[in-house]
Amino acid sequence: MLKAIYDERLGIIKSTSNGATPPEELERYVEQLRSLRQQQRARHGRFLHLVDANDSALQTKWATDRLNIYTSEDGDMLPGDKTAVVLSSTLLKMQAARLASHVQFATFTDMNDAIAWLSAP
């Protein structure tokens, strides 16, 4: 399951990933994230995205490829945008590394470290 919310207090978009994600759910998530990204850019001028993937499962090749397209070709990523992914599994880190198609992407094992990195100018 993937879901995203806008955290007013932190000024970031927070996504949570639990388990594997079926294709129809991934498409809904991408559309939800696009809408939140537009709102955040209107408020803050950049896209700051925190992903809690501690309870995520390895995703299918299709899901990984779709997320990679979203974060690169059709993702409209700008130079000030940042995505921080919090996870503990080595295999998930390797899979997340395939999504690092824009410059400001990092993986963390600690949520506070990820938030601090996102908050830095």
Stockholm file with secondary structure:
# STOCKHOLM 1.0

chainA/1-121         MLKAIYDERLGIIKSTSNGATPPEELERYVEQLRSLRQQQRARHGRFLHLVDANDSALQTKWATDRLNIYTSEDGDMLPGDKTAVVLSSTLLKMQAARLASHVQFATFTDMNDAIAWLSAP
#=GR chainA/1-121 SS CEEEEEETTTTEEEEEEEECCCHHHHHHHHHHHHHHHHHHHHHHSSCEEEEEEEEECCCCHHHHHHHHHHTTTTTCCCTTCEEEEECCCHHHHHHHHTTCCSSSEEEESCHHHHHHHHHCC
#=GC SS_cons         CEEEEEETTTTEEEEEEEECCCHHHHHHHHHHHHHHHHHHHHHHSSCEEEEEEEEECCCCHHHHHHHHHHTTTTTCCCTTCEEEEECCCHHHHHHHHTTCCSSSEEEESCHHHHHHHHHCC
//
